[in-house]
Amino acid sequence: MAHVPNATPQSSDNTNDQIQAGLPLWIDFFDDLQNVRGRSQNTVMAYRRDLELYIKFKEGRQRLIEFYEFMKKEGLSPRSQARIISSLRTYFKFCETKGMKSDELRELRPPKIKASLPKVLTQEEFEKLFKAAEVHDPAKHLRNQATLLFLYGSGCRVTEMINLNLNDFSPTEKWVKVLGKGQKERLIPMTEALYTVLERYISTARSSILSNSDDNNSLFLNDRGHRPSRIDIWRWLAAWSAKAGFKEPVHPHRFRHGCATALLEGGADLRSIQMLLGHSSIQTTQIYTSVTTNALAKEVEDHHPLSKMESNIGKKDKEIGI
């Protein structure tokens, strides 16, 4: 069985015994998550935190129905509660495939939550960020431009972007090979603007940033010349957001939402957007139709002549006693 990094605490035998007693297939489950299902380390650790919370709850020997109140006392939002329930159900489903009956699988149900529409990055906001990312160092200036254009132009997740290597970029075909969730590969075509800046960055700027002491094959580089971390990207976006005058930092995922929404509004079909983003289900992609429908409703309200008649109609109704 392959080792699952950080999936089981190594510091205390008592802690290990406690986990095994509360969730007996702990190691097998995390081995399956990482090595069979191909989940990322971030996802694996999120499952671990969710399952450890359940172990904490079980220490009090409460009835299962009390778990919901327990989560509320822990200060968890309905969305976080739903995620934890989903993690637990995934674990108990795994247990049943191994021949263990799990009553929790039938009793645990996620709370109902109101679906929130994704917050997109607008073209105007992107242009402000692009301007704010300007620096005097020519190499880092190109790196910043390439980073922003890639996030907005490809719709990639941050983890997918920072894991890219030089050989994932095809300058002749003008696409980038991305490794997404579940270790699934997809090819992302580039616009001419993105290709031009990315090619210039690679050919003229990347070597100036690359650390001399480290043979780094990473496509993007941080200021130290190494593969950037998620924290690096968030730190850059926070600095550029502040410089652009935004009230709060732009979250990396807004680029992904912005890319999808812009394509849909421009006439791209849902299947193409699904392939670009790497969604396993078309239902996930369909949420962007709600975003564009809301935008359309606002445009109609702002510009259709009937909307201007509303106040006059109300006034006339009062005059004739309706």
Secondary structure, DSSP 8 states (H G I E B T S, - for coil): ----TTTS--S-HHHHHHHHHHSTTHHHHHHIIIIIS---HHHHHHHHHHHHHHHHHHTTT--GGGHHHHHHHTT--HHHHHHHHHHHHHHHHHHHHTT---HHHHH---------------HHHHHHHHHHT--SSHHHHHHHHHHHHHHHHH---HHHHHT-BGGGEETTTTEEEEE-GGG-EEEEE--HHHHHHHHHIIIIIHHHHS-TT----BSS--TTSS---HHHHHHHHHHHHHHHT-SS---THHHHHHHHHHHHHTT--HHHHHHHHT-SSHHHHTHHHHHHHHHHHHHHHHH-HHHHHHHHHHHHHHHTT-
